[in-house]
Every structure is written in structure tokens, then in C-alpha cells.
């Protein structure tokens, strides 16, 4: 499943705790440097987490890109588990 299809599959689905924890950690680590134009949500969806991963890839450094891969992997697992 490509990234856009994954975002659509995760639309409206609450992020499981593993994904939500990575989402919160992304804001804690990279909020100022890579996520400055976005606001963290208290109840993220899988799609929101994927949007953050995409922003980390575009705006972040190498460590942020690696972290984005972790978020995407967790989102893929969450979507697969829900199907």
C-alpha cells in the first residue's frame, strides 16, 4: 500500500496508543524545528500521525527522517491489524 492509500485507510481511525505515543514524541523532539506550522492534537488519528511523518521527512534532519519511518511502520501495523 502506498503512502496516500495508507493515509486514506487511516482516515477517521483513532491512533492506537503505540502510534499516539510516537506522535506525541515527534512533537516533543521536533516540534520547533520540523512541526512548527502544525498543532498537536490530543486524540490523533492514524492519518494525522502520517501527516506528521511526512512533515518530518520534508522538514527534519536525518534523525527526524528515521523517526518518521518508525511512525509510518507503526501506522502500517495499525491499519493492517484493523483490517
C-alpha positions as CSV (number, residue, x, y, z in Angstrom):
1,X,0.0,0.0,0.0
2,X,1.5,3.4,-1.0
3,X,1.6,6.3,1.4
4,X,-1.5,8.1,0.1
5,X,-3.6,4.9,0.2
6,X,-2.3,4.4,3.8
7,X,-3.4,7.9,4.7
8,X,-6.9,7.2,3.3
9,X,-7.1,3.8,5.1
10,X,-6.2,5.6,8.4
11,X,-8.7,8.4,8.0
12,X,-11.1,8.7,10.9
13,X,-9.5,5.9,12.8
14,X,-8.2,6.8,16.2
15,X,-4.5,6.1,16.5
16,X,-3.7,3.2,18.8
17,X,-1.6,4.0,21.9
18,X,1.7,2.9,20.2
19,X,1.0,5.3,17.3
20,X,-0.2,8.1,19.6
21,X,2.9,7.8,21.7
22,X,5.1,8.2,18.7
23,X,3.0,11.2,17.5
24,X,3.5,12.9,20.9
25,X,7.2,12.1,20.9
26,X,7.6,13.6,17.5
27,X,6.2,16.9,18.7
28,X,8.4,16.8,21.8
29,X,11.5,16.1,19.8
30,X,10.9,18.0,16.6
31,X,8.0,20.4,17.2
32,X,10.1,23.6,17.0
33,X,12.3,22.5,14.1
34,X,10.1,20.5,11.8
35,X,6.5,20.7,13.0
36,X,6.3,24.4,13.8
37,X,3.4,25.0,11.4
38,X,1.3,22.3,12.9
39,X,-0.6,22.0,16.2
40,X,-0.5,18.7,18.1
41,X,-3.9,17.1,18.7
42,X,-4.8,15.3,22.0
43,X,-6.5,12.5,20.1
44,X,-4.7,11.9,16.9
45,X,-5.9,9.7,14.1
46,X,-3.7,7.4,12.1
47,X,-3.8,9.9,9.2
48,X,-2.7,12.7,11.5
49,X,0.3,10.6,12.5
50,X,1.2,10.0,8.9
51,X,0.9,13.7,8.1
52,X,3.5,14.3,10.9
53,X,5.7,11.6,9.5
54,X,5.6,13.3,6.1
55,X,6.4,16.7,7.6
56,X,9.4,15.1,9.4
57,X,10.7,13.7,6.2
58,X,10.4,17.1,4.4
59,X,11.4,19.5,7.2
60,X,13.6,17.4,9.5
61,X,17.1,16.2,9.7
62,X,18.3,12.7,9.2
63,X,17.2,11.7,12.8
64,X,13.8,13.1,12.1
65,X,13.5,11.1,8.9
66,X,14.4,7.9,10.8
67,X,11.7,8.7,13.3
68,X,9.2,9.3,10.5
69,X,9.9,5.8,9.3
70,X,9.1,4.5,12.8
71,X,5.8,6.3,12.7
72,X,4.9,5.0,9.3
73,X,5.8,1.5,10.3
74,X,3.5,1.7,13.4
75,X,0.7,3.2,11.3
76,X,1.0,0.4,8.7
77,X,0.8,-2.2,11.5
78,X,-2.3,-0.4,13.0
79,X,-4.1,-0.4,9.6
80,X,-3.2,-4.0,8.9
81,X,-4.5,-5.0,12.4
82,X,-7.8,-3.2,11.8
83,X,-8.5,-4.9,8.5
